[in-house]
Amino acid sequence: MGKVVVVTGANSGIGLALCQRLLAEDESIHLCLACRNLQKAEAARASLLTAHPDAHLSTVRLDVSSLDSVLGAARDLKLRFQRLDFLYLNAGVMPNPKLNTKALLSSFFSRSGSWSRCCAAPSPRPAWSGRPRTTPGGPTSAWPTSSTAGAGSRTARPSTSPTC
C-alpha cells in the first residue's frame, strides 16, 4: 500500500480540491476522506473515482466539533491502517457561543492562565475588535489570518509572537 493520507472536510471546497490535487500528483496513495456527513463523503468519493478510476479511496465519519466522533474516527483509522503518513486538518469548527474565546486565547499565551475562565459566560463583546490588545504575560498583538485579514486597511501589520 502506498502512503496513507487523511483529509478532513474532504467532501467539498478546499478539502475536495486538495484531494483532487493529491490524486493528480500520485495515484498510488490511499486517500481517506474524513467527513461529518457520510452521504456527502461517498458522493465526493464517487466523483474522485470518476476522474481517477484506479485511485484507492475510503471514507470515515468525522465531526471535528465532537470529541466522541474524533476518538471514534481515530479508533477506526487505527484499525484500518497500520500508519498515517499525512493528515490534512482542513475541516472547520463553528464557534461555541458559550466559549469565552478571549479568555481561551489569553490562557494559551499566559504562564498563569486559568482554563476555568474559558467556559464561563460569553464576553459581552466579540474577542476580535480589529485593534491590538495587550494581555499581561501574553502577546502584544494578534491579527486574524483569514482571507479577510487587513480588509479595509492599506497596510498589513505584523503580529508579535510571545517569547517562551
Order of alpha helices (4+ residues) and beta strands (2+ residues): beta-alpha-beta-alpha-beta-alpha-beta-alpha
